[in-house]
Every structure is written in structure tokens, then in C-alpha cells.
Amino acid sequence: MEAFVRSTVHAGSTIDVMISDGAHRPAATRWSGREGADVRGRAEAWGRAEVEGNLNHGGEAAAAVPRSPLARVFDDALVTAGARADVGDRVAAFVDVARRYQEPGRHFHTLRHVAEMSAALRVLLAAEYRPPAERAAHACVLAVYFHDAVYEPRLADNEQRSAELAIDVLARLGCPAAIGAAVARLVLATASHRSAHPDEALVNDADLRVLARPPAAYDRYVRRVRREYGWVGEQTWREGRAPVLRSLLEGPVYATAWARRSWEPLARLNMARELHALG
């Protein structure tokens, strides 16, 4: 019942790939910075742009360079990861991933979740900056996009299917096999949110960022996840959700030092409050 803790927010009704001519900047070059309020402010502003950007696409979208925030970040990560496919194929890959996040029945695991997780990852990459983290940034970014690409609450192997999808898509786009393997490993790590490597810690903590939102936002997250499990009876929901919360509360919620200092206290309060309400 680990899926009962995953994060989602309802996104807009259309997919937007705004396009125009422009040069790519490797994503990994944009994540240096110092820990503190300046890091948080820059990253959260970037995150708001991600969330607020409309996602639309037309028949000619695959013929030009993607310019919407979500599409551009995805494409930058592909280019940095060594994708050899032309821009049309890369845009088509983004459109396919974006459509998956807008499937019926998704209320939290949507494009908004991808955008908010991307913003959280940017904060962590800046705060936890190390040269290895910079080199792994593109794999972390791609993992954010693929981690819930397959999401069916009735299934127990969503992460496995999402990882397999990532391997297939990245291979078709001409990325080195090592990139596909790294992204798949990161996606699989989100099933348990246990981190064996620093890059897994970054992705897992970004995925769990929603737990440390203000109480009202946290409650909206819970309601949206509950809607995704609308077919589950209330007692079954309580019996599945409570053990997940207890498991998270037994140890540190976050794996990175910055998230433990900045997000952990509120996350623990939110989960304890929800657990009490579950009875």
C-alpha cells in the first residue's frame, strides 16, 4: 500500500508544447548555488514558472524546438544525456509522457506533480551541490518525468513499468544504455523511497516534498490521492494508509541533509496529524 503516500496535483486539461527557435543549455549547468534563502527563492520561482506554464500542442509541435518550461527542461536533459534523436522525435517523446500524466483518474500524479517535483529537485541540486551531483543531474531530471509515467492504483508494479518505459524511450532517442539504466534505477527507488545512492536521495526527497507543504496544501494532496483510490472503501484506505505513514515516521523522512533540516519538521507534523485523524 506504499502508493497511498505518493504525491499528485491536478493539472490543466491540455498539453502545451510552446515552440520557437532557440539554443539548448545543458541542464546540469544551471544547478550550482549556495544553500539558504537565495537558493530556495530562485528555485521556487522557477517552480512557479513550471506549474503556471500552459501545456498545449499542435500537429506541428514535433517540427520545432520545445519552449514551454516542462518541455524545455525535458529536452535539455535529453540533450545533456547524449540523445542523438532529432528534435521532432524528442518533442514527440515529451508529448507522449505528458499525455500519460493526464490520463483519466489522475488527481495528484499529474503534470503539476512533475512540475513541483522538478522545482524541489532544483532546490536540492543547488543545496546539495557536488560535482558528482552535477554530472548526474540529467538522469535525475529524466527520472522525475518518468517516475509516475505508468500509474494505475490497482497495480503493484507501476514503478517497474515506468522504469521499463524509460529504458525503451531513452534507447529509441539514442541515449547511451547507461543513461537508461540510471534513470530506471532512480525510478525504481521511488517505489520504497529508500535511497542507496546520493542521486536516489535527491529524487526521493523531491518526490516527498509534498509532505512538507503547509497544512492546507498537505490536506489537498491527501484528498487528491484519496480520489485516485476512490474504488477503495474507507476502512481499507485507512488500513493501507496508516502503516505507510507510520513507516515514514519511524525514521528520517528525507535522505538529504538540506531536506532534513528544511522540510522534515513540517512533514512529520503533517503526517502525525493525518495519522491521528485516521484513528
LINVEN-V145656 format. One record per helix or strand. SS is the DSSP state (@ for helix, = for strand). FROM is the first residue (numbers start at 1). LEN is the number of residues. If there is no record, write none. Layout:
SS,FROM,LEN + SS,FROM,LEN
//
This chain:
@,2,4 + =,15,2 + =,19,1 + @,27,4 + @,37,16 + =,55,2 + @,61,3 + =,66,1 + @,69,12 + @,87,14 + @,111,17 + @,131,16 + @,158,15 + @,177,13 + @,198,15 + @,215,14 + @,234,17 + @,257,6 + @,264,15
//
